[in-house]
Amino acid sequence: MAPTNVPTDAPRPIVLSGPSGTGKSTLIKRLFAKHPDLFGFSVSHTTRKPRPGEENGVHYHFTTPEEFEKMIAENAFVEHAKFGGNYYGSSKQAVQDVAEGRGKSIDGTPAVGKRICIFDIEMEGVKQVRKSPLNPRICFIQPPSIEILEQRLRGRGDTSEDAIQKRLAQAKKEMEYCQTEGKNDKVIINDDLDVAFQELDEWVMQDI
């Protein structure tokens, strides 16, 4: 049976959220590189297929819709949502592993010792984590504008037009949410990566 509780005496987790293409993954990698012994990454479960280069248990725990729904029924997730036709979720076990020294670093290497858990989750997940006992610190990474975000998504060259339009529509929803429900959280506009990282690093470290 999946665990039904998460540690309440662990350091407050850090949640990074924002539209696809805002540079969240790059910022998280920099944070881990600068503080290699401080953080552990909450490896999410997903029902989407692995992309080239992705490893099970490192980038995601890849699973089936049936297994994911079984975990939902067992109350195994801190948060979960369906996005782009696939399930995504952060398991209580993943959070517990980080808190108890059995977690992973961003590159999949063991994160030995008690660490601060970092989440990279979507807006629906943020809504759920807010209501959880984890009491997370939440940071929204935002693009300078929708137009610039569209340029970045097109610049990747590996995203279909349909996918770009879906991501832009979702980005608008997330940016609206950030302006309303997220107004008391940290918001970083990623216009310049170095400046954005410095702001993120200072915010993360001020409460540790």
Residue pairs with C-beta under 8 A, 6 or more apart in sequence:
1 74
2 71
2 74
2 75
2 76
2 91
2 92
2 93
3 76
3 92
3 93
3 96
4 75
4 92
5 92
6 78
6 92
6 95
6 96
6 99
6 132
6 133
6 134
7 95
7 96
7 99
7 100
8 133
10 95
10 98
10 99
10 114
10 117
11 99
11 114
11 116
11 117
11 208
12 116
12 134
12 135
12 136
12 137
12 207
13 42
13 95
13 116
13 117
13 118
13 119
13 129
13 134
13 136
13 137
14 39
14 116
14 117
14 118
14 119
14 136
14 137
14 139
14 204
15 118
15 119
15 121
15 126
15 129
15 136
15 137
15 138
15 139
16 24
16 27
16 28
16 118
16 119
16 120
16 121
16 139
16 141
17 24
17 120
17 121
17 122
17 123
17 125
17 126
17 138
17 139
17 140
17 141
17 174
18 24
18 140
18 141
18 142
18 143
18 174
18 178
18 190
19 142
19 143
19 149
19 167
19 170
19 171
19 174
19 175
20 153
20 167
20 170
20 171
21 143
21 149
21 152
21 153
21 156
21 167
21 171
22 141
22 142
22 143
22 149
22 190
23 141
23 190
23 193
23 196
24 120
24 141
25 120
26 193
27 141
27 190
27 193
27 196
27 197
27 200
28 41
28 106
28 118
28 120
29 106
30 197
30 201
31 39
31 118
31 197
31 200
31 201
31 204
32 39
32 41
32 105
32 106
32 107
34 201
35 205
36 105
37 113
37 115
38 115
38 116
38 208
39 105
39 106
39 111
39 115
39 116
39 117
39 118
40 97
40 98
40 99
40 103
40 104
40 105
40 111
40 115
40 116
40 117
40 118
41 98
41 103
41 104
41 105
41 106
41 111
41 117
41 118
41 120
42 90
42 94
42 95
42 98
42 103
42 117
42 118
42 119
42 120
43 57
43 58
43 59
43 60
43 61
43 94
43 104
44 60
44 61
44 88
44 89
44 90
44 91
44 94
44 120
44 121
45 60
45 61
45 62
45 63
45 68
45 71
45 77
45 80
45 87
45 88
45 89
45 90
45 91
46 60
46 61
46 62
46 63
46 86
46 87
46 88
46 89
47 62
47 63
47 64
47 65
47 68
47 86
47 87
48 60
48 62
48 84
48 86
48 88
49 62
50 56
50 59
50 60
50 62
54 60
55 108
56 62
57 104
57 108
58 104
58 107
58 108
59 108
61 91
61 94
63 71
65 87
68 80
68 87
68 89
69 87
71 77
71 89
71 91
72 80
72 89
76 91
76 92
76 93
77 89
77 90
77 91
77 92
78 89
78 90
78 91
78 92
78 95
78 128
78 129
78 132
78 134
79 89
79 90
79 121
79 124
79 125
79 126
79 127
79 128
79 129
79 132
80 87
80 88
80 89
80 90
80 125
80 128
81 87
81 88
81 89
81 122
81 124
81 125
81 128
82 88
83 122
83 124
83 170
84 163
84 166
88 121
88 122
88 125
89 125
90 119
90 121
90 125
90 129
94 103
95 117
95 134
97 103
97 104
98 104
98 111
98 115
98 116
98 117
99 114
99 115
99 117
100 114
101 111
101 112
101 113
101 114
101 115
102 110
103 110
103 111
103 115
103 117
104 110
104 111
105 111
116 208
119 125
119 129
119 136
121 129
122 174
123 170
123 173
123 174
123 177
126 138
126 177
126 182
127 181
129 136
129 138
130 136
130 138
137 185
137 186
137 204
137 207
138 182
138 185
138 186
139 185
139 186
139 187
139 188
139 200
139 203
139 204
140 174
140 178
140 182
140 185
140 186
140 187
140 188
141 188
141 190
141 196
141 200
142 175
142 178
142 187
142 188
142 189
142 190
143 149
143 152
143 171
143 189
143 190
144 189
144 190
144 191
146 168
146 171
146 172
146 175
148 191
149 168
149 171
150 164
150 168
153 159
153 164
153 167
153 168
154 164
159 167
178 185
178 187
186 203
188 196
188 199
188 200
188 203
189 196
190 196
